[in-house]
Amino acid sequence: MEKHDNDRFIVSVRVGPKGQITVPVEARKMFDIKEGDTLMFMGDKNRGMALLKDDEFYKMMGGINV
């Protein structure tokens, strides 16, 4: 892991045989991710991927709940 400061870090994760990744402990602590939380995985072929907690995603979307 390469850590930049208290607000950012870069870490590599390996995709397992079932297509799963493990959210690193540093990210779970930083973003208060707990067992049972729902995360939103977004992807754009040209811009890449993003992972957000669902409540943050809904705030970004203006309170729209799907």
N, C-alpha and C positions, 0 to 999 in steps of 0.2 A: 504494500500500500504506500502510495505517496501522498502525504498530507500537506496541504498548502497553508491553511490557517484554521481557526476554529469554525469557520463557516463553510469550508469546502474541502473536498478530498477526491482523490481518484483511486479507484480500486478495481482490479479485474475479478470477474466471476466466471466460473466454468459452467457451461450448459451440460446437464446430466443426460442420461439416456432417454428420459421421459420428457425432455425439453424444459426441465425445471432449473431455476437458479436459486441460490441462497442470497438473501439480502444481508449484506455484511453487518456485523454488530455495530460498527461505527455509524452506519446509516440508520439502523433501527433506533439507536440512542438519539442521534441528531434530530430525527423526524418523529420521534416518539411512536414508533411502529411496534405494536404488540401483537401477540398471537391472536388470531381471529379477526384482525383488521382487514378491511377490503382495500385493495390497491387498484388503480386504473392504469392499464398499460396502453400507451398510445404509440402509434407508429405512422411515419410518413416516409415513403420510399426515398425521397430526396433530402429530407431534413433529419431523419434518424428516429430514435425512440425516446420515450419519456415514461417515467413511472411516478405516479402521484397517489397520495392517500385520497380516498374517494371524497371526503369532506372538503379537501382543498380543491379538488376538481370541480365539485358542485359550486363552490364559492366563485371560482374562476368563470364558470358558466352562468353566473348571475342568479344562482339559486334554483336553476332548473334541475329537477330530480327525475331521473329516468329509471 
